[in-house]
């Protein structure tokens, strides 16, 4: 709700939820931080990424993609490369593709150098005819 109504004063409270043991609640807090463009949490989200379950990793990648600060291009590339789950890989590819001109260049570079499965995901993301990615 706080992200829907753009309640930026709720960012400190949402940040406290990042330490909860409930994965779904943590993922929802991360999504809200991304929607609120809480760029002050970008470093914290990147630091906690590696130790999170898939639902939280996906939310972190989406949030970092929403921030579009330009500081996390390598993080998004690494998230795509290291993703085991195809859904996380697809989300990372989408975030990279929408990360601005540098993101699109990195996206093209990865597309050229990727394996067949990764290239298929990247082609899917780059296709403008597919509405729901």
N, C-alpha and C positions, 0 to 999 in steps of 0.2 A: 504494500500500500504506500509506504513512504517513497518508493521510487516513482510510482504512478503520479503522486501529487508533488513530486520534486521537492521533498522535504530534506534539504541539505543539512539541516540541523540534526538529523538522525544518523549521520555518518559515524560519529563516535560510538553510538549504541550498536550499529551494525558491525563495526570493527570488533567489538567485544564478542560477537557471535562467531568470529573466525576461530575461536578457541574451543567451541562446543564439541562434544563427542558425537553429536547427531549429524551425520553426513548430509542429510537432506536439508536440515536447517542451515548448516554451514554453506551449502551450495546456494540456497536462496539468498543468504546474506551477501555472498559474493556477487550474484547476479544483480542484486539491488545496488551494490557499490558500483558496478559497471554502468548500470543505467543512470546513476546519479553522477557519473563521470568523476568519481572520487580518486583523482590521480595521485593524491597523497598516499594511497594504499598500494600503489603499483609495485613498489619494491617489496613490500610485505607479501603480496600475492605471489610474486615471482619466487620469493624465497621458500614459501610453503608448498609450491606446486609439486615438487618431486615426491613428497610424502603423502599425497592425497589420493583418495579413491577416484575412479573415473568420473563420477558425477561432479566432484569438486574440481578436478582437472579441467573438465569441459567448461565449467562456469568461470574458472580463472582465465582460460584462453579467450572466452567471449568477452569478459570484462577488460582484459588487456587490449583486445581488439577495439573495444568501445572507446578506450582512453585515447588511442591514436597519438601518443606523445612523441613518437619517433624514437624513443629510448629502448623499445622492446622488440625491434625487428629480429635480432638474433635469437631472442627468447622464443618468438613464434616459429622461427625456422627450426630451432631445436625441438620444440614441442611437436612439430609435424614429423621430424625425423625419428624421434624417440617414441612416438605413440605406438602402442601395441594394438589398442582398440581402434577399429576402423572409424567409429563414430567420433572419437577424439581427433583422429587424423583429419577427418572431414571438417570438423569445427576449426581446427588449426589452419587448414588450407583456406577456409572462408575468411577467417580473421586476417590472414596474411594477404589475401587478395584484396580485401577492403581496407588495408592499412595505409593507403596512399600510394604515390608513385613509387617510392622505394619498396613498398610491399609488393606491388605488381611486378617490379623488376626481379625481386627475389623469387617471387612465384614462378616467373618464366624460367629463371635459372634452375630452380628445383625441378620444374617440369622437364627440362632438357636432360638433367642428370639422374632422374629417378628410375626406379624399377617399373615394371609394367603395371602392377597393382596401384602404386602411388600415382603413376601417370594417369591412370583411369579416374582416380578420385580428383585429381587436379583438372582434368578435362571436364569432368562433371561440374565442378565449381565454376570454371571459366565459361561454361555454356550459358549465354544470356536467355535462352529459351526455357530453361528450367527455373520455374518460379520458386519452388520450395526446395531448398538445398539442405 
